[in-house]
Amino acid sequence: MAGGTISQAYVTPILEMPFKTGEDLSASQWKAMYLSAEGTVKKMTASALTQKFIGFLADEPESAVGSHCRVMVMGIAKAVAGAAITAFDFVMNGDSEGRVITATDNNQVVGMSLEAASAINQYIAVLIIHCPIKGDNT
């Protein structure tokens, strides 16, 4: 995956929590996750408001369902861009791969980009924000 300019020093975990995977997440590091009804972590799909954002996958778990993983729930995480993003935009989950895009009205905000992405699949620093719905940009 093509990377941006983010350095590992920019990643600042305040709180990482252990979970079990509810699907194969072995190739999903730094993608948006939600906590399923079964209490397992799964990759967010689109901007579904029924999926409550929990954080960004902070490690590379084994491929087996039920593997142990860590999710950064507070702090500055890396995130995978799903499109070009301007620095300091609010971001939301943008696709079935857990990549982030610029947030639009009436969608769940998952963070604020701390740097720009010029293309899909670039890593960017994101300040994690747990905000259920973005309003009217005010």
N, C-alpha and C positions, 0 to 999 in steps of 0.2 A: 504494500500500500504506500502510495506517495505520501511523504510527510511534509509538514510545514516547518517553520523555524523554531518551534517550541523546544526549549531545553528541559531536561528532566528536573533541573533546579526550579523551574516555574511551577511544577506540580507541587501543591501544598495540601496534603491530606490533614483535615481536622478530625474527621471521624470516618473510619472504614469499618464495615460490619461483615461478619461471616454469614454466608447463606449456602444453600444447596441449589444446584442448577435444576431448572425444570425442562431444559432442552439442551442440545449441544451448543455450548457457548465458547468452544475452544478457539474460534476465530473472531471473537467479539469484544476483545479488550478495548476499552475506552468508548464503548457504545452505550446508549441510554437503556436502562433496565427498569422493569417494574416488578412489583411483588405480586405473584399470582394468588388466587384464592386458596391454593394448596400450601402457600407459604414458601414457594420456591421462586427463584429469580428467572425471569425471561426477558428477552430482547423486546423493546417496544416496537410496535408495528403501527406505522402511520401516526396520526395525532389523536388516536382514539382517547376520548375523555374517560372511558371506562378503565383504562390502564393507568394506574396511579404511579407516577415516576418515583423511584426510590433512590437512584443515583447512577453512576457510571461504573462499569465493570473494571476493576483495578488490576486484575491479573488474567492469566491465561489458563483456565481450568481444563481438566481432562475432558474428552468429548462425551463421556458417559453421562446420561441423565442422573442426577443425584450427586454429582461431583461437588466437592467443596470449592467455594469461590469467595472473593472479597469484593465488596461494592463500596466505592467512595460515596458517602451520603452527604458529607459536608466538606467544603474546601474548594480548592482550585484544581480541577481535573483536566486531563486531556480529553478532547472529544473529536470525533471524526465528522468532518463537514459533509453535508449532503448536497451542497451547492456553494456558490460564492457567498461570503458573509462579511459584513462590515464590522470593524472593531466596535465594541460596546453596544452592539445590538442585543436585544433579548433573543434567545433561541428556544426552539421547540424541537421535538422529535419530528423528522421529516419524511421518513420512509420505513419500509418493513425491515430495514437493516439496522435500525437504531442510530442512524446518522442525524446530526442536527442541521437545521436551517433557520433562517431569520423567522422569528415568531410573527404570526398574523393574529388578528382579532379573534377572540372566542376560542383560543387554543391554549393548552397547558404549557406554561413556560417552565423550562428545565434549567435555565441558566442565563448568564450574560457573557458574551464573547469578549475576551480581553485582548484579542488580536484578530486580524482579518484572515479570511481564507479566500483564495482566488479561484479555487476549483474544488470539485467533489473529491473526497477521500484525503483531504489534507487534515493534519492534526492541528487543532487550535486549543488554546487555554480557555477554559470556561469556568467562571465562578458559579458554583452550583446554587440554584435558587429553587425552593419548593413553593411554587405558586400555581394554584389550581387552574386559573383561567386568565389569559391576557385580555384586558379590557379594550378601550378605544385609544390606545397609545398615550394616555394621559397619566 
